[in-house]
Amino acid sequence: MENNVTMIQGAGQGVGLALAAHILEHQDNSVVVATCREPDKSSGLEKLQQKYASRLVTQKLDVSSEKSIVSASEKISSQIEHISLLINSSGILHDDSIYPEKKISGYLSL
């Protein structure tokens, strides 16, 4: 059976981390791509990595930075063939210095 791959943006803490843990605990054929601004500083992701190393991919991603989005996209696509489900649990503080996101089609080759 082919793995289900779920990518969770904002998985370093809170709801995103809880979703990652739930999927890994309850779906044996699942792989989770967990992204957040500082995955190395997330003790929750560290615990999941210890328990589910073969099914958890962590990746640095700041959704307010185009450079970070492009870099994460390249790294993830070199490791993962497809994503079955995308969950966005990222928090963004909107102010005058942050501009609306570009269309995702600009990053994908469909």
C-alpha atoms as one frame of an Amber mdcrd trajectory, in Angstrom:
protein
   0.000   0.000   0.000   1.273   3.447  -0.894   1.843   5.850   1.986  -0.536
   8.704   2.660   1.516  11.881   2.985   0.164  14.749   5.048   1.988  18.072
   5.095   1.226  20.232   8.119   2.294  23.860   8.092   2.703  25.244  11.606
   3.444  21.873  13.203   5.910  23.144  15.793   3.306  23.566  18.511  -0.392
  23.798  19.265  -2.992  22.437  16.860  -0.469  21.616  14.131   1.680  19.550
  16.477  -1.385  17.780  17.889  -2.553  16.883  14.377   0.890  15.521  13.471
   0.953  13.369  16.606  -2.579  12.085  16.002  -1.880  11.103  12.405   1.369
   9.340  13.273  -0.209   7.494  16.207  -3.345   6.342  14.402  -2.352   5.797
  10.758   0.397   3.216  10.356   0.776   3.827   6.620   1.121   7.605   6.962
   4.043   9.959   6.521   3.882  13.455   7.988   5.834  16.399   6.627   5.881
  18.803   9.574   6.891  22.373   8.843   7.374  25.395  11.058   9.686  28.377
  11.402  12.103  26.659  13.794  11.653  22.874  13.815  14.922  22.395  15.728
  13.470  24.333  18.674  10.237  22.313  18.914  10.477  19.817  21.754   7.202
  18.281  20.572   8.565  17.586  17.093  11.751  16.222  18.664   9.706  13.694
  20.668   7.736  12.665  17.575  10.985  12.337  15.592  12.384   9.953  18.205
   9.281   7.770  18.072   8.401   7.968  14.359  11.717   8.734  12.651  10.943
   6.763   9.494   7.554   8.443   9.012   8.232  12.055  10.013   9.982  14.634
   7.857  10.604  18.026   9.435  11.329  21.123   7.406  11.960  24.771   8.197
   9.260  26.948   6.613   8.294  30.556   7.259   5.098  31.078   5.264   5.605
  34.858   5.291   8.928  34.554   3.416   8.963  33.784  -0.300  12.596  32.660
  -0.077  11.697  30.203   2.698   8.715  28.889   0.726  10.824  28.233  -2.366
  13.609  26.588  -0.352  11.209  24.345   1.569   9.371  23.407  -1.620  12.602
  22.304  -3.276  13.776  20.300  -0.266  10.425  18.611   0.326   9.892  17.730
  -3.328  13.338  16.089  -3.415  12.242  13.743  -0.587   8.512  13.328  -1.139
   6.870  12.239  -4.381   3.347  13.441  -3.588   1.298  15.080  -0.855  -2.123
  13.600  -0.142  -3.324  16.271   2.267  -2.150  19.777   3.170  -3.128  21.257
   6.536  -2.342  24.906   7.199  -2.070  25.637  10.889   0.435  28.461  10.482
  -0.141  31.731  12.254   0.767  34.975  10.533   0.733  38.389  12.145  -0.478
  40.776   9.449   0.968  44.243   9.376   2.015  46.724   6.698   5.309  44.907
   6.044   3.682  41.616   4.957   2.080  41.357   1.538  -0.572  38.889   0.354
   0.776  35.488  -0.597   1.309  34.609  -4.228  -0.794  31.953  -5.888   0.450
  28.462  -5.063   0.480  27.680  -8.790   3.596  29.825  -9.001   5.443  27.223
  -6.952   4.047  24.026  -8.408   4.593  22.440 -11.777   1.168  21.046 -12.554
